[in-house]
Amino acid sequence: MFARRIAFILLALVAAAPAAAQDKLRTIASFSILGDLVKKVGGARVEVATLIGPNGNAHVYEPSPADSRRVADAKVVFVNGLGFEGWLGRLVKASGTRAAIVVASTGIGPRSSASETRLGDDKTDPHAWQSVANAKRYVANIRDALIKADPAGEGVYKANAAAYQAKLDALDREVREVVAGIAPDRRRVITSHNAFGYFQDDYGIEFTAPQGVSTEAEASAKDVAAIIRQIRTQKIAAVFLENVTDPRLVQQIANETGAKVGGVLYSDALTDATGDAPTYIDLIRHNFKQLAGALLS
Ligand SMILES: [Zn+2]
């Protein structure tokens, strides 16, 4: 009798202990910035694994067999869409996953680099998260997908999303105030790839890049020469490096023109926890402070 009772208690403990972890909704985010947004909305109910981690470049990513297994185990897979994850279809197929595939940028009007008198290719620009208003849309889409996958968490997801969107509103106001202090004729910079078009549209700082909206193709000598001419004629104040691209080309442009290197901007990935941009809000704040630091001085 006593032994049976002990066995019963042990069984109950075994059942209770891992339940907390198992009960969490297993999700995947394709890249680190999106992973942070999913964590903010999901909170303690959701486990988030990220395929492309800190400082990783999604444009040239190749999924591993381990990624395929993680995707197979997930209930929801969050992706950016807008052509950012060209490798996704193959990965989903190879994994045989039955997860819901959620495109976080759904509802955002895509911009195309072809509509601009700027350098780059004429592809859809996938970097929609560089607009804080767009990030609010991502958050709403993430919230709705989590509610669908885990209806019992509806109240939590709604509260988390609303609280985080209020922070994004405050961040958006912060960027606008800082940019308003920069003289309009100073609001022009160079970066290595064309990742800041949505930031440009929202906040009025003009970005030009020798590489297009993807980093797959190398910059052409003609594009680089055009940028060097542009820096000289438009008196562009600063060039910026990025955390996901090779710094040598931008460095070379700076050397040749005497333009100041304004620092590193975070385009397509967060940093790790010890860096300047471990979260999305840190990333945007770091970027506009770097821009202001170079353009105000
Ligand atoms: Zn990019």
Boltz pocket constraint, residues with backbone or C-beta under 6 A from the ligand:
constraints:
  - pocket:
      binder: B
      contacts: [[A, 59], [A, 127], [A, 193], [A, 194], [A, 195], [A, 213], [A, 214], [A, 215], [A, 267], [A, 268]]
      max_distance: 6.0
